[in-house]
Amino acid sequence: MKQPSKRTGQLLTVAAGSLLTFTLGSTTIYADTPSTNQVKPTGEVSDAEKIKDSSEITEEDINAKTEQYDVVTSKGAIQALTGYDVNETSFLKKNGIVISGVANAGITYNGNEPTNGFNGPVTFGDRASEFQLNQLNLNIQKAVATEGNEWSFGGRLDTMFGTDSIFTQAYGVPAYNVNTGAPMTRSNWDLNILSTDGNRFYGIALPQAYAEAYVPIGNGLDVKVGHFYTPIGYETVPANENFFYSHAYTMQYGEPFTHTGALSNYNLTSNWSLMGGITTGSATGGWDGGFDKQLGTYNGIAGATWTSNDKGTSANVSGTYGNASDTSNKTWALYSIVLKHNITEKTHFVLQHDHGFADGVTTYANNTDPSFSSNPVNAEWYGINSHLYYDIKDNLSVGMRAEWFRDQNGFRVWGPGRVAAATNNSNNSYAVPGVNNSSAVGASYYELTWGLNWKPTKWLNLRPNVRYDWIDTTSQNVTAASPFGGQQDQVLFSNDFTVTF
């Protein structure tokens, strides 16, 4: 019998992944997100009434970004298959504690068949023809009230195991100072929980660990203190809260993933809400900070959201601003604009624009000296991405994403992204044997992604995707200008599954 070619065999593997998947999980609802259509009642309310009914929350209430730090569970795989629900135990119910979990895994076929096994600068699902357990998330939360006249206290701890963990860790203190090129001692918060010896791809991240309080002032003030996901942008880290398996360059390279500090949210009216806070623990402008380094610099984070009366349209503007680090007064800043509109009951549109700035930084793209010791530039990165979704049925949706992202100075986008993230201050990366061989270049990156979401059960979501990437650059650096397995474009076919516990 004629044997299928290697490429055909890989395509069959990806196709088979959509048939041979099994997941464990629960559907996502939102308990303590301060919605934009609530005001504090004049009278006393019961504890049950203080916690927001999930049926009242819509995506438009959440506005620019789904509040991944405010997830509780509905009926998930364990309860559906066994009838057992850990959250119904007396201790958890008595103390208002909820345990939830999500698993996500997938496989991607790369038409370029890259010899290094990486999908260029694409992160998260970054390995070609290799099954990845991307995320195994376990979350413990005590939600707080969203309205009322009494104080309410809670908190949350999230843990993540999998290949996505390296992109979610507190890596805001990089291996080299972005302004001087001097080696730096990185944060110890969650970078090396698992030994990196012989472990190139799997790790553990602690993306959230915060205390939370509802303060009965005015319409109610929500305050978080600790380590938490960024509220900036549209796409999120938890796989169950994104339509696509892969991510936009804007999310991968243009925005922070987490912050350490304090964050508050306040609903001015039924249409307007404000967000603001202070971040620290970072040598990259308050982005992705930890608890044990760079605590002498404080940066600002703020935003505002408008939501229409019918909750079908929203606009969010948010951003960060401050000094790069304890040792640099150079500016590091970002603003993000996210517009969302329900064109019809089944058709949903999202438009996002980000623009970031980092003054006086040194880059590989601008400097051939590995020590980064000369030629500082004022770097900028910016782009536009749009999403269009259509609900064919309650459990079946199709979507498309289109993006242009400009890394003007070759400062933000690295390929492979994992290799750069795993580099130490001796310029060695545990993601590849030996010296860091990732590269960056001043360029425009483009991507088109098509996909669907099919939920055969409430706790299982299958997401086949097709993605096309290409680069536009004038650089004469052949390696950096061809980041997609030695090519200037690539086609990815992926399929993943997400199970909620």
URMOPE-V954821 format. One record per residue. N is the residue number from 1. PHI is phi as a letter, one per 20 degrees, with the letter a starting at -180 (none if undefined). D_LAST is the distance of its C-alpha to the last C-alpha in Angstrom with 1 decimal. Layout:
((N | PHI | D_LAST) (N | PHI | D_LAST))
This chain:
((1 | none | 43.2) (2 | f | 42.8) (3 | e | 39.8) (4 | f | 37.6) (5 | f | 38.1) (6 | g | 35.8) (7 | f | 34.8) (8 | f | 34.3) (9 | f | 32.2) (10 | f | 29.9) (11 | f | 29.6) (12 | f | 28.8) (13 | f | 26.0) (14 | f | 24.5) (15 | f | 25.0) (16 | f | 23.6) (17 | g | 20.4) (18 | f | 19.7) (19 | d | 20.2) (20 | d | 18.7) (21 | d | 15.1) (22 | b | 11.9) (23 | c | 8.4) (24 | c | 4.9) (25 | r | 2.5) (26 | c | 4.4) (27 | f | 8.0) (28 | e | 10.0) (29 | c | 12.9) (30 | c | 15.5) (31 | d | 17.1) (32 | c | 19.8) (33 | f | 21.0) (34 | f | 24.8) (35 | f | 25.5) (36 | e | 29.0) (37 | d | 30.1) (38 | d | 30.1) (39 | c | 33.0) (40 | f | 33.3) (41 | f | 34.6) (42 | f | 38.0) (43 | e | 37.2) (44 | f | 34.9) (45 | c | 31.4) (46 | f | 29.1) (47 | f | 26.1) (48 | f | 23.9) (49 | f | 25.9) (50 | f | 25.5) (51 | e | 21.8) (52 | f | 21.5) (53 | f | 20.4) (54 | f | 17.7) (55 | f | 19.7) (56 | e | 22.5) (57 | e | 20.9) (58 | c | 21.6) (59 | f | 21.4) (60 | f | 25.1) (61 | f | 24.5) (62 | f | 22.5) (63 | m | 25.4) (64 | f | 25.8) (65 | b | 22.3) (66 | g | 18.9) (67 | f | 18.5) (68 | f | 15.6) (69 | e | 16.5) (70 | c | 15.9) (71 | e | 12.3) (72 | c | 10.8) (73 | d | 8.0) (74 | d | 9.0) (75 | f | 8.1) (76 | d | 4.7) (77 | f | 5.1) (78 | f | 5.8) (79 | f | 7.9) (80 | f | 9.3) (81 | e | 10.4) (82 | d | 11.5) (83 | n | 12.2) (84 | e | 11.1) (85 | c | 9.6) (86 | f | 10.3) (87 | f | 11.3) (88 | e | 14.0) (89 | f | 15.8) (90 | f | 19.2) (91 | f | 19.2) (92 | f | 16.3) (93 | f | 17.5) (94 | f | 21.1) (95 | e | 20.5) (96 | m | 18.3) (97 | d | 15.6) (98 | c | 11.9) (99 | d | 9.3) (100 | c | 6.3) (101 | b | 5.0) (102 | b | 5.8) (103 | d | 7.9) (104 | b | 11.2) (105 | b | 14.2) (106 | a | 17.5) (107 | b | 21.2) (108 | c | 24.3) (109 | d | 27.8) (110 | d | 30.6) (111 | f | 33.9) (112 | e | 35.9) (113 | l | 34.6) (114 | f | 35.0) (115 | f | 36.5) (116 | e | 34.5) (117 | m | 31.2) (118 | d | 30.2) (119 | e | 29.7) (120 | m | 32.2) (121 | e | 31.1) (122 | f | 27.8) (123 | d | 25.0) (124 | m | 21.3) (125 | f | 21.7) (126 | d | 25.0) (127 | d | 25.8) (128 | e | 27.8) (129 | l | 27.1) (130 | b | 24.6) (131 | f | 21.0) (132 | c | 19.0) (133 | e | 15.6) (134 | f | 15.7) (135 | b | 12.8) (136 | c | 10.3) (137 | d | 9.7) (138 | c | 9.2) (139 | c | 10.7) (140 | c | 12.7) (141 | b | 14.7) (142 | d | 17.5) (143 | f | 18.4) (144 | d | 22.1) (145 | f | 24.1) (146 | d | 25.2) (147 | a | 28.5) (148 | o | 31.0) (149 | d | 33.9) (150 | c | 32.2) (151 | f | 30.7) (152 | b | 27.0) (153 | c | 25.3) (154 | a | 21.9) (155 | r | 20.2) (156 | b | 17.3) (157 | c | 16.4) (158 | d | 14.3) (159 | c | 14.4) (160 | c | 14.1) (161 | d | 15.1) (162 | q | 16.4) (163 | f | 19.4) (164 | f | 18.7) (165 | f | 19.1) (166 | f | 22.9) (167 | e | 23.0) (168 | d | 21.0) (169 | f | 23.0) (170 | e | 25.9) (171 | e | 28.6) (172 | f | 30.8) (173 | d | 33.6) (174 | f | 34.5) (175 | f | 36.5) (176 | c | 39.6) (177 | f | 40.9) (178 | f | 40.5) (179 | e | 44.0) (180 | d | 46.1) (181 | n | 44.4) (182 | f | 44.7) (183 | g | 42.1) (184 | c | 39.5) (185 | e | 37.5) (186 | f | 33.9) (187 | f | 31.4) (188 | d | 29.8) (189 | g | 26.7) (190 | b | 24.2) (191 | f | 26.2) (192 | c | 26.8) (193 | f | 24.2) (194 | e | 24.2) (195 | f | 27.7) (196 | e | 28.7) (197 | f | 31.2) (198 | m | 30.4) (199 | d | 26.9) (200 | e | 27.4) (201 | c | 24.0) (202 | d | 21.1) (203 | b | 20.8) (204 | c | 18.9) (205 | c | 19.1) (206 | d | 18.9) (207 | f | 19.0) (208 | b | 18.8) (209 | b | 20.4) (210 | b | 22.3) (211 | e | 23.8) (212 | c | 24.1) (213 | b | 26.6) (214 | e | 27.7) (215 | d | 31.5) (216 | f | 33.4) (217 | d | 35.9) (218 | l | 37.0) (219 | e | 34.0) (220 | o | 31.6) (221 | d | 30.8) (222 | d | 27.4) (223 | c | 27.8) (224 | d | 25.6) (225 | c | 27.1) (226 | q | 25.7) (227 | d | 23.8) (228 | b | 21.8) (229 | f | 20.9) (230 | f | 24.0) (231 | e | 24.4) (232 | e | 26.9) (233 | n | 26.6) (234 | d | 24.3) (235 | f | 21.8) (236 | c | 19.1) (237 | f | 17.5) (238 | g | 13.7) (239 | f | 13.4) (240 | f | 11.4) (241 | d | 14.4) (242 | c | 17.1) (243 | f | 18.7) (244 | d | 20.0) (245 | f | 18.9) (246 | e | 22.1) (247 | d | 23.4) (248 | f | 26.8) (249 | g | 29.4) (250 | g | 29.6) (251 | f | 26.1) (252 | f | 26.4) (253 | c | 29.9) (254 | e | 31.2) (255 | c | 28.9) (256 | f | 27.4) (257 | e | 23.8) (258 | c | 23.9) (259 | b | 26.6) (260 | c | 27.7) (261 | q | 29.7) (262 | c | 29.6) (263 | c | 28.4) (264 | c | 29.4) (265 | c | 28.8) (266 | b | 31.2) (267 | e | 31.7) (268 | f | 35.4) (269 | b | 35.5) (270 | f | 33.4) (271 | d | 33.9) (272 | c | 34.1) (273 | c | 31.9) (274 | c | 32.6) (275 | c | 30.7) (276 | a | 32.4) (277 | a | 32.3) (278 | c | 33.6) (279 | c | 32.1) (280 | b | 33.4) (281 | m | 32.8) (282 | c | 33.4) (283 | d | 36.3) (284 | c | 35.1) (285 | m | 35.8) (286 | n | 32.9) (287 | e | 30.3) (288 | l | 27.5) (289 | f | 29.3) (290 | d | 28.6) (291 | d | 30.1) (292 | c | 32.9) (293 | c | 35.0) (294 | l | 36.9) (295 | e | 36.6) (296 | e | 40.1) (297 | d | 39.2) (298 | c | 37.6) (299 | d | 36.5) (300 | e | 35.8) (301 | c | 32.9) (302 | b | 33.4) (303 | a | 32.6) (304 | b | 33.3) (305 | c | 31.6) (306 | d | 33.4) (307 | c | 31.7) (308 | f | 33.7) (309 | f | 34.2) (310 | e | 32.3) (311 | m | 29.4) (312 | e | 30.0) (313 | c | 31.4) (314 | b | 30.8) (315 | c | 32.3) (316 | c | 31.2) (317 | c | 33.4) (318 | b | 32.2) (319 | r | 33.3) (320 | c | 34.3) (321 | b | 37.8) (322 | r | 39.4) (323 | f | 41.0) (324 | f | 39.5) (325 | b | 39.7) (326 | f | 41.7) (327 | d | 44.5) (328 | c | 44.7) (329 | d | 45.5) (330 | f | 44.8) (331 | f | 42.7) (332 | c | 39.1) (333 | b | 37.8) (334 | b | 35.5) (335 | c | 35.2) (336 | c | 32.6) (337 | c | 33.1) (338 | c | 30.4) (339 | d | 31.5) (340 | c | 29.3) (341 | b | 30.7) (342 | e | 29.7) (343 | f | 32.6) (344 | c | 31.8) (345 | f | 29.0) (346 | d | 27.4) (347 | d | 28.8) (348 | c | 27.5) (349 | c | 29.4) (350 | c | 28.7) (351 | c | 31.5) (352 | c | 31.3) (353 | c | 34.1) (354 | c | 33.9) (355 | b | 36.9) (356 | d | 37.0) (357 | c | 39.9) (358 | b | 40.7) (359 | e | 44.3) (360 | m | 46.3) (361 | d | 43.7) (362 | d | 44.5) (363 | c | 42.8) (364 | g | 43.1) (365 | f | 44.0) (366 | d | 46.9) (367 | b | 48.0) (368 | e | 48.6) (369 | e | 49.0) (370 | g | 45.8) (371 | e | 46.5) (372 | l | 46.0) (373 | e | 49.1) (374 | b | 50.8) (375 | l | 50.7) (376 | f | 48.3) (377 | c | 47.3) (378 | e | 45.8) (379 | e | 42.7) (380 | c | 40.9) (381 | b | 37.9) (382 | a | 37.1) (383 | a | 35.8) (384 | c | 34.6) (385 | c | 31.6) (386 | c | 30.7) (387 | c | 27.8) (388 | c | 28.4) (389 | c | 25.8) (390 | c | 26.5) (391 | e | 24.3) (392 | f | 25.7) (393 | b | 23.5) (394 | f | 20.6) (395 | d | 18.2) (396 | b | 20.6) (397 | c | 22.0) (398 | d | 24.4) (399 | b | 25.3) (400 | b | 27.8) (401 | c | 28.3) (402 | c | 31.8) (403 | b | 32.7) (404 | c | 35.7) (405 | c | 35.4) (406 | d | 38.5) (407 | e | 38.5) (408 | f | 42.2) (409 | d | 43.0) (410 | m | 40.6) (411 | d | 38.8) (412 | d | 35.2) (413 | e | 34.2) (414 | c | 34.2) (415 | c | 33.8) (416 | f | 32.0) (417 | f | 29.9) (418 | f | 28.2) (419 | f | 31.6) (420 | f | 32.8) (421 | f | 29.9) (422 | e | 30.3) (423 | e | 34.1) (424 | e | 35.8) (425 | e | 39.1) (426 | d | 41.0) (427 | m | 39.8) (428 | d | 37.9) (429 | d | 34.3) (430 | f | 32.1) (431 | f | 30.4) (432 | c | 33.7) (433 | f | 36.5) (434 | n | 39.2) (435 | f | 40.0) (436 | g | 37.8) (437 | d | 38.6) (438 | f | 36.6) (439 | b | 38.8) (440 | b | 39.1) (441 | b | 41.6) (442 | f | 42.6) (443 | a | 41.3) (444 | d | 39.7) (445 | d | 36.4) (446 | c | 35.4) (447 | b | 32.3) (448 | c | 31.5) (449 | c | 28.0) (450 | c | 27.2) (451 | a | 23.9) (452 | c | 21.8) (453 | d | 18.3) (454 | c | 17.5) (455 | d | 14.5) (456 | f | 15.3) (457 | c | 12.4) (458 | f | 10.6) (459 | d | 7.3) (460 | c | 9.6) (461 | c | 12.3) (462 | d | 15.4) (463 | c | 17.8) (464 | f | 21.2) (465 | c | 23.6) (466 | c | 27.3) (467 | c | 28.7) (468 | c | 32.4) (469 | d | 33.5) (470 | b | 37.1) (471 | c | 39.1) (472 | c | 42.5) (473 | b | 44.5) (474 | d | 48.2) (475 | f | 47.5) (476 | e | 49.7) (477 | f | 47.1) (478 | f | 46.2) (479 | f | 43.1) (480 | f | 41.6) (481 | e | 42.7) (482 | c | 40.9) (483 | f | 37.4) (484 | e | 35.8) (485 | m | 36.8) (486 | n | 40.4) (487 | d | 40.3) (488 | e | 40.3) (489 | b | 37.5) (490 | b | 34.7) (491 | d | 32.5) (492 | d | 28.8) (493 | d | 26.9) (494 | c | 23.2) (495 | b | 20.1) (496 | c | 16.5) (497 | c | 13.1) (498 | c | 9.9) (499 | c | 6.4) (500 | d | 3.8) (501 | f | 0.0))
